[in-house]
Amino acid sequence: MCGRGKPSRISASEFESDYKIGVGSVTDYTYLGQLGDRAYLRYRYVPMIYMIFNSNPKEMSEQILYGNLSELDKPFRDSLPPQKQ
């Protein structure tokens, strides 16, 4: 998995909501997969300061987020792409 810094834990409801958002104009959530008992998302976004002062920002920040698989609703968890071996 890529990204800077240590992954940040988010709640199961946040993980499911963010996963469903996917790619947007200012934010981008990309499902990275599962590792152990966690599912990971890459969250890329344009910081608000760039939006205010630059009408066409080119730089995005990124953060790795994770949710515990055991806390996700079973139907949603079962719909995630399988863990890669």
Secondary structure, 3 states (H helix, E strand, C coil): CCCCCCCEECCHHHHHHHHHHCECCCEEEEEEEEECCEEEEEEEECCHHHHHHCCCCCCCEEEEEEEEHHHCCHHHHHHCCCCCC
